[in-house]
Amino acid sequence: MAINLPEIDVNDLALNPGKYIDMFRAREQEMRKEAYKYAKLRKHAEVLRDKQDEMTLWLTAGIPDPPERGSKPGQSRDEDGQDEDQVPRRIRVLQLLSGEPSRGWKVRTIADALGITNYKSLRVSLDEFALKDGILRKNDQAEYFFNPRAQEYLTKMSN
């Protein structure tokens, strides 16, 4: 696609470049707006094409079943996402950390030891245990330590 350039008097350009700079800048802006519109139209056309391909597949192969979810219907779970007969996360964390009370534990290490896959959820729980409940301590390197004052809490909750 050829761009139509205005007839430019090279001598006038040499004598008055400011006039041409402003003209070129305005034309560039117009072209950017035009290019943006074409890019938007192209993206929408691609989405339509992809949806059309998906609909064609559905017509020939049928609509796919929904993906499997983490828990099966009727399976009872508590607020930590654990089975009812499983020890609560708080107790499992305290039991683990109390085994080495002077050790600094990273979230990933605790998660791996307890078989927890959602690190963010565990980190939020650990921060709550440390800041709100005071049963853990946390240092500036994001390491968690067993708080000896929590031994009484752990003993009470384990019984």
HELIX and SHEET records of a PDB file:
HELIX    1   1 VAL A   10  LEU A   15  1                                   6    
HELIX    2   2 PRO A   17  ALA A   61  1                                  45    
HELIX    3   3 ARG A   89  SER A   98  1                                  10    
HELIX    4   4 VAL A  107  LEU A  114  1                                   8    
HELIX    5   5 TYR A  119  ASP A  127  1                                   9    
HELIX    6   6 GLU A  128  ASP A  133  3                                   6    
HELIX    7   7 ALA A  150  SER A  158  1                                   9    
SHEET    1   A 2 LEU A 136  LYS A 138  0                                        
SHEET    2   A 2 TYR A 144  PHE A 146 -1                                        
END                                                                             
